[in-house]
C-alpha cells in the first residue's frame, strides 16, 4: 500500500467523497467561479450524501470520521472545486466545537439536524478592524437576563454569508470586558436580524460568498452559547484551532492536486501536429511533473503526520499546525504556477480549469493565518519569544 493511500477503514468514505466531487462539484466548478455564484447544487449533493455530519459521531447521525479521514475527504473535494471545498471546510470547522461541546438542547436543536443535512454552518470570526490578527475581536454582546443582546456584531469575512443557517461567532461578552474575554455563540440566522454589508467579488474562491455581515438580535445562554462565558481561549479555541488549521491545509493541497491532475491530462493528451510527439515525452515537461509531484508528496506527508498525531494523542504541536497551512498554501502556489506554464496558451485563454486553480491558490497567502503571519509566529518561537506579541 502506498504511503498516501487511505487506510482500509478510511477508504470507503474517501472514495465516496472523490466520486461525489467528480459527479457533483467538478461539472459546475468553472460556472460558479465565473458567475461568483454560491454552489447551491454542490451543497445539496453533500447534504444528501450525509457529509454535513462528517465528524459528528454516529450516535448523533453523523459519519464519525477521524481527523485524518476528514482531511482526505476535504482534499478530494478541493480537487474538484476549491470554492465548494472551502465553504464545506468552514462548515466542518464550525461544527467541530458544536458537537464536542453541545449541551442536551443543542444536540437536539443543532447537532442532529446538521448530521441530517438540514443545517449548513459556517464561522464568523475575522473582523475588518483587526485584519489578520484574528485573535483580536471588537464585536460584542451584552448580557441581559437569560441571554445576550447582539447589538454590535460585525464580522469582516464570512464564508457562505447569507447561505449558512448557523454562524459560529466568538465575540466579547461585554463591550467593557477587554481583549481576550471572548464568548462563543452559535447564531441562528432565522432568529436574528442580519445583513450582508458588501458583495463578494474575489480574485479566487469566487463562489464562496465571503462577505462582511452584521448580526443584531438576542441569543439564549442555554441554546446558543458554547461553553462558559469568556471561555473562548481556554475551552473553545483548543478544540477549534487544530481542526481549522488541518482543513485549511487540506483545501490548499486539494487545489494543488487538482491542478496537477489537469496538467497530467494536458501533457498526455496533447501532441505537436507536425511531429506527432506527445508533450509528456519532453524532458523539460517530465522535470516539471517530477517537481510538482515532489512538492505535493512532501506536503501531504507533513499534513498527514500532524493529523495522525492529533488522532493518536489528542493533541498536535501548535507550531506544526500552523506550519502545515503555510506549507500547503506554498505548495498550491508553486504547483499551480508550474501547471499554468505547462498548459501554455490553452490555460491562459481559459480553455481549461488551471486559471481557476491558480486564482484559488492565492487565497492561502492572504487568508488568516496568512503565510507572513505564520512565518513571523514560527520565527518568534524559534528565538524563544511567545508567538503572539510585539516584543
Backbone torsions as a table, in degrees:
resi	resn	phi	psi	omega
1	UNK	NA	135.2	178.7
2	UNK	-65.5	149.8	176.9
3	UNK	-57.0	-26.5	-171.8
4	UNK	-106.4	7.8	176.2
5	UNK	-86.7	149.1	176.9
6	UNK	-61.7	148.2	172.9
7	UNK	-71.6	160.5	-175.9
8	UNK	-51.4	-40.5	-177.6
9	UNK	-72.9	-16.7	-179.5
10	UNK	-95.7	-20.9	-165.6
11	UNK	-58.8	-46.1	-175.4
12	UNK	-62.3	-44.9	-177.7
13	UNK	-69.2	-41.6	178.9
14	UNK	-66.3	-40.7	178.0
15	UNK	-64.7	-38.7	177.4
16	UNK	-62.1	-42.1	178.6
17	UNK	-64.7	-41.1	179.3
18	UNK	-62.3	-43.6	179.8
19	UNK	-67.1	-40.3	177.9
20	UNK	-64.2	-41.4	177.8
21	UNK	-59.2	-44.7	-179.2
22	UNK	-68.4	-37.2	-174.6
23	UNK	-83.8	-38.2	-171.0
24	UNK	-111.5	-28.6	-175.3
25	UNK	-98.0	-47.4	-175.3
26	UNK	-59.9	-42.4	-177.9
27	UNK	-61.5	-26.8	-177.8
28	UNK	-105.6	1.4	-171.9
29	UNK	-62.8	-47.4	-178.6
30	UNK	-68.3	-34.3	-178.9
31	UNK	-68.4	-48.8	-179.1
32	UNK	-67.2	-28.9	175.5
33	UNK	-67.0	-48.8	-177.4
34	UNK	-63.1	-37.1	-176.3
35	UNK	-93.6	-1.8	-174.4
36	UNK	49.1	48.7	-175.3
37	UNK	-109.4	129.8	178.9
38	UNK	-58.3	136.0	-173.2
39	UNK	-79.0	67.6	-175.9
40	UNK	-58.4	-43.2	-177.7
41	UNK	-65.1	-39.3	178.1
42	UNK	-62.9	-39.8	179.9
43	UNK	-72.6	-30.1	174.0
44	UNK	-62.6	-39.7	178.6
45	UNK	-68.0	-40.4	177.9
46	UNK	-64.0	-41.4	179.5
47	UNK	-65.5	-46.0	-179.1
48	UNK	-61.1	-35.4	-178.7
49	UNK	-81.3	-4.2	177.2
50	UNK	86.8	15.1	-176.7
51	UNK	-80.9	-13.7	177.0
52	UNK	-59.5	-30.4	179.4
53	UNK	-101.2	37.6	-174.4
54	UNK	-50.5	-48.2	-177.6
55	UNK	-99.0	-9.8	-178.3
56	UNK	-68.2	134.3	-179.2
57	UNK	-58.6	153.4	-178.5
58	UNK	-61.9	-29.0	-179.0
59	UNK	-65.6	-18.5	176.3
60	UNK	-103.4	5.7	178.5
61	UNK	97.4	6.0	-178.3
62	UNK	-90.9	-172.7	-178.1
63	UNK	-93.4	-15.4	173.8
64	UNK	66.4	30.6	-178.7
65	UNK	-70.9	143.6	172.0
66	UNK	-80.9	178.4	-176.6
67	UNK	-62.9	-41.2	180.0
68	UNK	-60.7	-44.3	-179.1
69	UNK	-67.3	-42.0	178.8
70	UNK	-59.9	-41.5	178.2
71	UNK	-60.9	-44.7	-178.7
72	UNK	-68.1	-37.4	177.5
73	UNK	-62.6	-49.1	-178.6
74	UNK	-65.0	-38.5	177.9
75	UNK	-62.6	-40.2	178.6
76	UNK	-65.2	-39.5	178.2
77	UNK	-65.5	-38.0	-179.3
78	UNK	-67.3	-26.7	174.9
79	UNK	-60.0	-33.4	-177.6
80	UNK	-85.6	-44.9	-178.2
81	UNK	-154.6	111.3	-178.6
82	UNK	-62.8	-40.4	-179.1
83	UNK	-63.3	-46.9	-179.5
84	UNK	-63.4	-42.6	180.0
85	UNK	-62.8	-39.0	179.2
86	UNK	-66.8	-42.4	176.6
87	UNK	-62.8	-41.8	-179.8
88	UNK	-67.5	-38.3	175.8
89	UNK	-59.9	-43.1	178.7
90	UNK	-65.3	-36.4	173.9
91	UNK	-59.9	-49.9	-176.7
92	UNK	-64.8	-37.2	-178.6
93	UNK	-73.8	-26.6	174.0
94	UNK	-73.2	-35.7	-179.2
95	UNK	-71.8	-28.3	-175.1
96	UNK	-55.8	-56.4	177.7
97	UNK	-70.2	-25.5	-179.9
98	UNK	-63.4	-54.5	-175.9
99	UNK	-71.5	-26.0	-178.3
100	UNK	-83.9	-18.6	-177.1
101	UNK	-118.9	-2.8	-171.2
102	UNK	-62.6	140.5	170.2
103	UNK	-84.9	-179.9	-174.8
104	UNK	-59.7	-41.4	179.8
105	UNK	-66.1	-41.5	-178.8
106	UNK	-68.3	-32.0	176.0
107	UNK	-61.3	-45.8	-178.7
108	UNK	-74.1	-39.2	-175.1
109	UNK	-77.9	-33.3	-172.2
110	UNK	-123.7	-53.8	-170.1
111	UNK	-61.4	-50.4	-178.7
112	UNK	-66.4	-42.8	175.7
113	UNK	-63.2	-36.1	175.1
114	UNK	-60.8	-48.3	-179.8
115	UNK	-59.8	-31.7	179.4
116	UNK	-81.1	0.7	178.7
117	UNK	79.9	19.5	-176.4
118	UNK	-97.2	-16.8	-178.5
119	UNK	-130.0	126.0	173.9
120	UNK	-96.3	132.9	-177.8
121	UNK	-113.2	164.0	172.0
122	UNK	-158.8	174.7	177.8
123	UNK	-106.8	145.9	175.6
124	UNK	-131.7	86.9	-172.2
125	UNK	-118.2	-59.0	-172.1
126	UNK	-66.5	148.8	-178.9
127	UNK	-129.6	144.4	-174.3
128	UNK	-63.5	-27.3	-177.8
129	UNK	-75.5	-16.0	-177.6
130	UNK	-118.8	-0.5	173.2
131	UNK	56.2	-132.7	-177.5
132	UNK	-76.7	-4.2	174.9
133	UNK	-82.0	68.1	-172.6
134	UNK	-69.3	-12.1	177.9
135	UNK	-79.7	-3.2	177.5
136	UNK	-112.7	123.5	179.4
137	UNK	-127.1	142.7	-178.9
138	UNK	-110.9	-17.4	176.9
139	UNK	-63.6	149.8	-176.1
140	UNK	-145.5	158.1	171.3
141	UNK	-120.1	152.9	179.8
142	UNK	-114.0	121.9	-178.8
143	UNK	-66.1	135.0	-178.4
144	UNK	-153.2	111.6	179.6
145	UNK	62.0	-126.8	-178.3
146	UNK	-94.8	22.2	-179.9
147	UNK	-159.1	-158.9	-177.1
148	UNK	-138.3	142.8	174.8
149	UNK	-95.5	123.7	177.2
150	UNK	-94.5	98.1	-177.4
151	UNK	-109.9	-22.7	-176.3
152	UNK	-136.8	52.9	178.3
153	UNK	-103.5	101.6	179.8
154	UNK	-122.9	119.6	-178.3
155	UNK	-114.5	138.6	-168.2
156	UNK	-82.7	-38.1	-176.0
157	UNK	-136.1	97.6	-176.3
158	UNK	-111.8	102.1	177.5
159	UNK	-63.0	142.0	-176.2
160	UNK	64.1	27.7	-177.9
161	UNK	-56.5	129.9	179.3
162	UNK	82.1	-21.5	-178.6
163	UNK	-95.5	-31.2	179.6
164	UNK	-74.2	151.8	178.5
165	UNK	-93.6	-32.9	-178.7
166	UNK	-123.8	134.7	-177.7
167	UNK	-120.4	115.1	177.4
168	UNK	-80.0	112.4	-170.9
169	UNK	-136.3	108.8	169.5
170	UNK	-82.5	134.2	179.3
171	UNK	-143.1	165.1	171.0
172	UNK	-60.7	134.4	-179.4
173	UNK	-77.7	-7.3	174.7
174	UNK	-162.4	145.0	-176.3
175	UNK	-57.4	-32.3	-177.7
176	UNK	-94.0	7.7	-173.8
177	UNK	-67.9	-31.2	179.2
178	UNK	95.2	151.4	-177.3
179	UNK	-54.3	132.9	177.4
180	UNK	102.0	-19.9	-178.7
181	UNK	-90.4	66.4	-175.3
182	UNK	-98.5	145.5	176.7
183	UNK	-120.0	137.3	-176.7
184	UNK	-95.6	135.1	178.1
185	UNK	-128.5	152.0	165.5
186	UNK	-102.7	107.1	-176.4
187	UNK	-90.9	122.6	176.9
188	UNK	-85.0	119.3	-179.2
189	UNK	-57.2	-36.4	-175.6
190	UNK	-72.3	-12.8	-174.3
191	UNK	-112.1	3.2	178.9
192	UNK	-134.3	166.7	169.8
193	UNK	-85.2	137.5	-179.5
194	UNK	-145.3	156.0	177.6
195	UNK	-145.1	149.5	170.9
196	UNK	-96.0	119.2	-166.5
197	UNK	-90.5	-11.5	177.2
198	UNK	-163.5	147.9	179.0
199	UNK	-71.5	157.2	177.1
200	UNK	-98.2	124.8	178.9
201	UNK	-144.3	67.3	-173.9
202	UNK	-78.9	160.2	172.8
203	UNK	-64.2	-46.3	175.5
204	UNK	-127.9	-176.0	-175.6
205	UNK	45.8	44.0	-168.5
206	UNK	-71.6	-18.1	-177.4
207	UNK	-98.3	6.5	-172.4
208	UNK	-94.7	6.2	170.1
209	UNK	51.1	51.3	-176.6
210	UNK	-91.7	71.4	-177.5
211	UNK	-99.4	157.0	171.2
212	UNK	-70.5	146.6	-179.2
213	UNK	-135.6	154.3	172.9
214	UNK	-122.6	135.7	178.5
215	UNK	-119.4	134.0	175.3
216	UNK	-137.7	139.7	180.0
217	UNK	148.9	-155.1	-175.8
218	UNK	-131.4	139.3	176.4
219	UNK	-122.4	153.2	-178.1
220	UNK	-94.4	141.9	178.1
221	UNK	-59.8	-49.4	-174.5
222	UNK	-71.9	-39.8	-173.7
223	UNK	-84.7	-34.1	-168.2
224	UNK	-114.3	-22.0	-178.0
225	UNK	-83.1	136.9	173.8
226	UNK	-103.1	120.0	-179.7
227	UNK	74.6	-161.4	-176.2
228	UNK	-85.8	165.2	172.1
229	UNK	-63.1	136.2	-176.2
230	UNK	61.0	27.3	-177.8
231	UNK	-94.4	7.9	-176.6
232	UNK	-56.3	-52.8	-171.8
233	UNK	-69.5	-41.3	-174.5
234	UNK	-90.2	-30.6	-174.5
235	UNK	-105.0	-50.3	-168.9
236	UNK	-87.3	-47.4	-175.8
237	UNK	-57.5	-41.2	178.8
238	UNK	-61.8	-24.2	174.9
239	UNK	-84.4	-44.4	-174.5
240	UNK	-69.7	-47.4	-168.9
241	UNK	-60.9	-49.7	-177.4
242	UNK	-59.5	-45.9	-179.2
243	UNK	-66.6	-38.2	178.5
244	UNK	-60.2	-46.0	-178.6
245	UNK	-66.4	-44.5	180.0
246	UNK	-59.3	-42.0	-174.9
247	UNK	-80.2	-27.4	168.1
248	UNK	-57.9	-50.2	-179.6
249	UNK	-59.8	-38.7	-179.8
250	UNK	-61.6	-41.3	179.3
251	UNK	-62.7	-47.6	-176.8
252	UNK	-67.5	-38.0	176.7
253	UNK	-64.4	-40.0	177.9
254	UNK	-63.9	-39.2	175.7
255	UNK	-60.0	-44.6	179.1
256	UNK	-63.1	-42.4	179.2
257	UNK	-65.2	-38.8	177.9
258	UNK	-62.5	-42.5	177.6
259	UNK	-65.4	-38.5	177.9
260	UNK	-61.8	-45.9	179.4
261	UNK	-61.0	-40.6	179.1
262	UNK	-67.0	-38.3	177.6
263	UNK	-64.4	-41.3	177.5
264	UNK	-61.4	-45.1	179.1
265	UNK	-60.6	-37.6	-179.8
266	UNK	-66.5	-49.5	-174.2
267	UNK	-73.9	-26.2	178.7
268	UNK	-85.4	-16.3	-179.3
269	UNK	-107.9	0.3	-175.6
270	UNK	-112.1	131.3	177.2
271	UNK	-134.9	149.0	176.0
272	UNK	-70.7	133.0	-177.1
273	UNK	-66.1	-31.9	-175.8
274	UNK	-81.1	-31.9	-176.8
275	UNK	-110.4	-20.9	-175.9
276	UNK	76.3	4.4	-178.3
277	UNK	-73.8	131.7	179.9
278	UNK	-78.0	139.8	-179.4
279	UNK	-58.5	-32.4	-177.3
280	UNK	-66.1	-14.5	-179.4
281	UNK	-86.9	-6.0	-177.9
282	UNK	-81.4	134.8	-179.2
283	UNK	-58.1	-42.0	-178.2
284	UNK	-62.8	-40.5	178.1
285	UNK	-65.9	-42.4	179.8
286	UNK	-60.8	-38.4	178.4
287	UNK	-66.5	-41.7	176.3
288	UNK	-57.2	-47.2	-178.8
289	UNK	-61.8	-43.7	178.8
290	UNK	-63.6	-38.6	179.7
291	UNK	-64.5	-43.3	178.7
292	UNK	-64.5	-44.8	-177.6
293	UNK	-63.5	-40.1	178.0
294	UNK	-60.4	-45.0	-179.7
295	UNK	-63.8	-41.8	-180.0
296	UNK	-65.3	-45.9	-178.1
297	UNK	-66.3	-38.8	179.5
298	UNK	-62.6	-44.6	-179.3
299	UNK	-69.4	-40.9	179.5
300	UNK	-61.6	-42.6	179.9
301	UNK	-61.1	-41.9	179.3
302	UNK	-65.0	-48.6	-177.9
303	UNK	-61.2	-45.9	-177.6
304	UNK	-69.0	-30.9	176.3
305	UNK	-65.5	-41.0	178.8
306	UNK	-67.8	-42.5	178.3
307	UNK	-62.7	-40.2	179.2
308	UNK	-64.9	-39.5	177.9
309	UNK	-61.6	-41.2	179.2
310	UNK	-65.0	-42.5	178.9
311	UNK	-66.9	-42.7	-171.3
312	UNK	-79.6	-29.6	-175.3
313	UNK	-117.9	-12.5	-177.2
314	UNK	84.5	0.8	179.3
315	UNK	-150.9	157.0	175.5
316	UNK	-138.2	150.5	179.8
317	UNK	-58.8	120.9	-179.2
318	UNK	-56.5	-34.3	178.1
319	UNK	-64.5	-43.9	179.8
320	UNK	-64.9	-34.2	179.5
321	UNK	-62.9	-45.4	179.3
322	UNK	-76.1	-30.7	178.1
323	UNK	-64.7	-36.1	-177.1
324	UNK	-68.8	-29.1	175.1
325	UNK	-64.6	-49.6	-179.6
326	UNK	-62.6	-41.8	179.9
327	UNK	-62.2	-43.6	-179.4
328	UNK	-67.1	-40.5	179.2
329	UNK	-65.5	-44.2	180.0
330	UNK	-65.9	-33.4	173.7
331	UNK	-64.1	-43.4	178.6
332	UNK	-61.7	-42.7	178.9
333	UNK	-62.6	-43.3	-178.8
334	UNK	-68.2	-48.2	-175.1
335	UNK	-67.2	-42.7	-180.0
336	UNK	-67.4	-32.7	176.6
337	UNK	-64.9	-47.6	179.8
338	UNK	-64.4	-41.6	179.8
339	UNK	-60.9	-38.7	176.7
340	UNK	-63.3	-39.8	177.1
341	UNK	-61.6	-43.8	179.3
342	UNK	-63.4	-41.4	-178.5
343	UNK	-69.9	-21.5	174.9
344	UNK	58.3	-139.4	-175.5
345	UNK	-61.5	-35.5	179.3
346	UNK	-60.7	-41.0	179.4
347	UNK	-68.8	-44.4	-178.2
348	UNK	-64.1	-33.4	-179.4
349	UNK	-83.5	0.9	177.7
350	UNK	75.1	26.8	-179.6
351	UNK	-88.2	2.0	171.9
352	UNK	-146.0	-170.1	-173.8
353	UNK	-95.4	3.9	-173.1
354	UNK	-64.7	-33.6	176.9
355	UNK	-63.0	-38.7	177.1
356	UNK	-64.5	-45.1	178.0
357	UNK	-60.7	-41.7	-179.6
358	UNK	-61.5	-45.1	-178.8
359	UNK	-69.4	-39.7	178.6
360	UNK	-62.7	-35.5	-178.9
361	UNK	-64.4	-25.6	-178.2
362	UNK	-66.2	-21.5	-175.2
363	UNK	-61.2	-36.5	-173.7
364	UNK	-61.8	-32.6	-176.3
365	UNK	-75.5	-17.2	-177.6
366	UNK	-117.5	-15.6	175.7
367	UNK	-78.8	139.1	178.6
368	UNK	-67.5	136.2	-0.5
369	UNK	-79.6	119.6	-178.2
370	UNK	-61.5	156.6	178.8
371	UNK	-57.1	-42.3	-179.9
372	UNK	-63.1	-40.9	-179.5
373	UNK	-67.0	-39.2	177.8
374	UNK	-61.1	-47.2	-177.7
375	UNK	-65.2	-37.0	176.9
376	UNK	-63.2	-45.8	-178.3
377	UNK	-65.9	-40.8	178.0
378	UNK	-65.1	-42.8	179.0
379	UNK	-61.4	-39.9	177.8
380	UNK	-62.6	-43.3	179.1
381	UNK	-62.2	-37.4	-176.7
382	UNK	-69.5	-22.3	178.8
383	UNK	-106.7	16.5	172.4
384	UNK	84.2	18.4	178.3
385	UNK	-106.5	154.6	173.9
386	UNK	-63.4	145.1	-174.9
387	UNK	-67.4	-22.6	175.9
388	UNK	-110.1	135.7	178.3
389	UNK	141.9	175.9	-177.5
390	UNK	-117.6	-3.9	-177.8
391	UNK	-75.1	NA	NA
